[in-house]
Amino acid sequence: MATKKKPTKARKTARTSGAWPVAGEERWELRLYVAGQTPRCVEAFSHLRRICDEHLEGRYSIEVIDLLKNPTLAAGDQIIAIPTLVRKLPRPMKKIIGDLSNTERVLVGLNLKARAS
């Protein structure tokens, strides 16, 4: 006697910092360059996660690069200060330096909001 197998559910592939977008939606790839777990770097990551969760829900990934562990990676994106956020996708590449506490400035810098006149 044959037994029926339950259909398996498709698993959703997700990144650590946000799920991949649905087909047709724009994907945001962000890199945050830090130097260890300094208060300023931890604060920058916290602000970035909050902004992404509010404005890019399910359409972003964040790669955190610790320059204390991999200092040579700073040259690829020409990092001169930390913390620095680099928007890899969508193009063109954008950079924002600082702790990302000014939400308005970050949204404008990422082209998520038009600059106020």
C-alpha positions as CSV (number, residue, x, y, z in Angstrom):
1,M,0.0,0.0,0.0
2,A,1.5,3.3,-1.1
3,T,1.5,6.3,1.3
4,K,0.8,9.8,0.2
5,K,3.6,12.3,0.6
6,K,2.8,15.7,1.8
7,P,3.8,18.4,-0.6
8,T,6.8,20.4,0.6
9,K,6.6,24.1,0.8
10,A,9.0,26.1,-1.2
11,R,11.5,27.8,1.1
12,K,12.0,31.5,0.7
13,T,15.6,32.5,0.2
14,A,16.4,35.5,2.4
15,R,19.5,37.5,3.1
16,T,20.6,38.3,6.6
17,S,19.4,41.9,6.4
18,G,16.3,41.6,4.2
19,A,14.5,39.3,1.8
20,W,15.2,39.3,-1.9
21,P,12.7,41.3,-3.9
22,V,9.7,39.9,-5.8
23,A,10.3,39.7,-9.5
24,G,10.1,43.1,-11.1
25,E,11.0,45.0,-7.9
26,E,14.3,46.8,-7.6
27,R,16.9,45.2,-5.4
28,W,19.1,47.4,-3.2
29,E,22.6,46.2,-2.3
30,L,24.2,48.2,0.4
31,R,27.7,48.0,2.0
32,L,28.4,49.5,5.4
33,Y,32.1,50.0,6.1
34,V,33.0,50.1,9.8
35,A,36.0,49.8,12.0
36,G,35.1,47.3,14.8
37,Q,32.3,47.7,17.2
38,T,32.7,51.3,18.1
39,P,29.6,53.1,19.3
40,R,29.5,55.2,16.1
41,C,29.7,52.2,13.8
42,V,27.1,50.3,15.8
43,E,24.8,53.3,15.7
44,A,25.3,53.6,12.0
45,F,24.2,50.0,11.4
46,S,21.2,50.5,13.7
47,H,20.1,53.6,11.8
48,L,20.6,51.9,8.5
49,R,18.5,48.8,9.5
50,R,15.7,51.1,10.7
51,I,15.7,53.1,7.5
52,C,15.8,50.0,5.3
53,D,13.0,48.3,7.2
54,E,10.8,51.4,6.8
55,H,11.5,52.3,3.2
56,L,12.9,49.2,1.5
57,E,11.1,46.3,3.2
58,G,12.0,43.0,1.6
59,R,14.1,44.6,-1.2
60,Y,17.6,45.1,0.4
61,S,20.7,43.4,1.6
62,I,23.4,44.9,3.8
63,E,26.9,43.7,3.8
64,V,28.9,45.0,6.7
65,I,32.7,45.2,6.1
66,D,34.9,45.6,9.1
67,L,38.1,47.3,8.0
68,L,39.9,46.2,11.2
69,K,39.6,42.7,9.9
70,N,40.0,43.4,6.1
71,P,41.7,46.8,5.6
72,T,42.5,46.1,2.0
73,L,38.7,46.1,1.1
74,A,38.7,49.9,1.6
75,A,40.4,50.5,-1.7
76,G,37.7,48.8,-3.8
77,D,35.1,51.4,-3.0
78,Q,37.7,54.2,-2.2
79,I,36.7,54.5,1.5
80,I,38.4,57.4,3.2
81,A,36.2,57.7,6.4
82,I,34.2,55.4,8.5
83,P,31.4,54.6,8.9
84,T,30.6,54.9,5.2
85,L,27.5,53.5,3.5
86,V,27.9,52.5,-0.2
87,R,24.9,51.9,-2.4
88,K,26.1,49.3,-5.0
89,L,22.6,48.7,-6.5
90,P,20.6,50.3,-8.0
91,R,23.2,52.2,-10.0
92,P,24.8,54.7,-9.9
93,M,26.8,53.9,-6.9
94,K,26.3,56.4,-4.0
95,K,28.3,57.0,-0.7
96,I,27.1,58.5,2.6
97,I,29.6,59.1,5.3
98,G,28.7,59.3,9.0
99,D,26.5,57.6,11.6
100,L,23.4,57.8,9.4
101,S,21.4,59.5,12.2
102,N,20.0,62.2,9.9
103,T,17.2,60.1,8.2
104,E,16.3,62.9,5.7
105,R,19.9,63.1,4.5
106,V,20.2,59.3,4.2
107,L,16.9,59.1,2.2
108,V,18.0,61.9,-0.1
109,G,21.5,60.4,-0.5
110,L,20.0,57.0,-1.4
111,N,17.6,58.7,-3.8
112,L,14.6,57.4,-1.8
113,K,13.4,61.0,-1.3
114,A,13.7,64.2,-3.3
115,R,15.8,67.0,-1.8
116,A,13.6,69.6,-0.2
117,S,13.8,72.9,-1.9
